[in-house]
Amino acid sequence: KRIRRKNVQLSRWVVNLGAADGRCGRGTEVLDPANCLVEEQNFHGLLIEGNESLALASHARLGDDRLNDVLVRAAAITPSTVADLVLGQLPIKEVDLLKIDVDSIPHDALLVALLSSGLRAKVLHTEIGPWFPPPAQYWRDYGVSEPLVYTPR
């Protein structure tokens, strides 16, 4: 609402890194502002989720049969792959919201990779864990050959 009051032109695109099952979650402890914009305000969205089952649920909820463009991808996100993954799917480089909620990778590394590749966001939303507040960080080590997409066993 504040952005609209300042007459800022909106692209009506969001990028959601960690889209879970696509639910908005308004009124719950798992509120996802990017999913809310797609679901309630008909924004276009690139929704990426590392858990294949959740990505399928997100696609069922928000994909295909909508008036807005919604791209749902099950994919591993690392600092070395995030820019190609995101910019290779988006029709534009300026989005209204970039939400980063990736539990296994430091968010600042993902953000630097995206911004260095030309992505611009009017609003940035990132998750922090209150049990490890900034500047404390934790993440899982990853390698090129190690799968990061979680699949059901």
N, C-alpha and C positions, 0 to 999 in steps of 0.2 A: 504494500500500500504506500509506503514511504517513497519508493522508487517511482511509482505512478504519479504521485503528487509533485514530484520534481520534473515531470515531463521527460523522463528518460525513455528512449525507445527500447522496447522489449523485443527480444528475439523469440521468446516463448519456447526456448529450448533449455532443458536441464540435463546434466550428466550426473548419474548416481553410481558411484563406485561403492558397492555394498548394498544392493537394492533389496536383499532378503527376498521375501515372498511377494513384494509389490504392494503390500498394504500401506495405507497412510498411517494408521495407528493413532489418529487424533483421539485425545482423551485417555490414552494409555501411556505406559512408560516406554514404549517403543515407537514414538512418533518419528516418522521419516518425512521431512519437509519436501524432498524431491518427489517421492511417490504421491504426496498430497497434491502437489501442483499438477502432476500428470492425471491423477484420478479425479480431482475435484475441479480443477481450473482448465482442463484440456490442454495443458502444455505438451509439447513434443518432448520425447525423452530418449536418452541412451542409458539403459539400465544394465549394469554389469554386476553379476553375482558369482562368487567363487564356489558356491554350493549348488551343484547341478539340480538337485531336487527343488531347492528354493527358486532357482532360475525358471524351472518349468512351471512352478506355481505362479511366479510373477508374470510369465508369458501368458498363462491361462487367464489371469486377472486383467492384464493391461495390454496385451498384444493384439495384433491383427484387426479385429473387428471394430476399431475405434475410429473416430473422425480425425484424431491427431496421429502423427507419426510416433510410434513407440517401438524402439528396437531393444530387445532383451537378449543378452548374451551371457552364457555360462563360460567364464574364462578366468584364468589365473592372471593376476595383476602383479607386476613387479616394476621397479623403477626403469628397467631397460625395455619393457614391453608396453607400458601404459600409454605413451604418446602415440605409437602406431595403432594400438588397439582403439583408442578413443578417436583420434583425428581421422583414422581410416573409415570410421562409421558415420561421422557427423557431416552434414552438408554445409556447416558454417563453423567458424572458429570463435565466435563470440556467443557465449551462453549466459543465461540469466542466473543460473545456480549451478555450482559445482559442489557436490556433496561427497566427502571422502569418509568412509566407514569401513576400512579394510583392517581386519584384526591382525594380520600377519606381517604387515609391511609398515615402516615409518611413513606417516602421512606427508611429512615435509619433503621426503625424497620423491614421492609421487607428484606432489605439487610442483616442485622445481622442474621435473621432467616435462610436465604438461605446459607450464608457462614458458619454458625454454623452447618448446616446439610451436609456440604461437597461440595456444588456447588462452582465451580471456574470459573471465567470469565476473559478473557484476556483484555476485554474492558468493562467498565461500563458507561452507558449513563443514566442520570436521568434528569427528567424535574424539572425546578424551575420556580416559578411564579414571574415575575419581580415586581409584586405588593406586594409580600411578600418575599423579598430576604432573604437568610440565614443571620442570624440564626433564623429569625422569622419562625414559623410553624403554620399551621392550618390543622385540619382534622376533620372528622365527627366521633362522638362516634358510636360504633357498639356493638352489643351483639350477642350471639350465636343464638338467636331465630329471629334476625332481618335480613331479606333478603337484600343483597347488590347487587344482580344481578338486573339490571334495565330491566324491561320488558315493552313492549308497553301496554297502557291501551285502 
